């Protein structure tokens, strides 16, 4: 998991985030590592994988989220710094 790219999609509402997550894992070889409920109806879903796969996944996820809800933000970090890694959900946590 270290050195994998991180892709994030933030939506307003749960339905858009679920649709985005579904589209991301179907579109590319990425794995869903977690979700965060921000407050005020904002939900962020996160995926990991190689840079190209994460970019393709977030593109597909953003399009899917816009079809059913309100897309707030999309961002890809190609190789998160090790200090950032400690605050991210692990794949073991995501499997629960």
Secondary structure, DSSP 8 states (H G I E B T S, - for coil): -TT-EEEEEEEESHHHHHHHHHHHHHHSS-EEEEEEEEETTEEEEEEEE-HHHHHHHHHHHHHHHHHHSEEEEEEEESS--HHHHTTS--HHHHT-
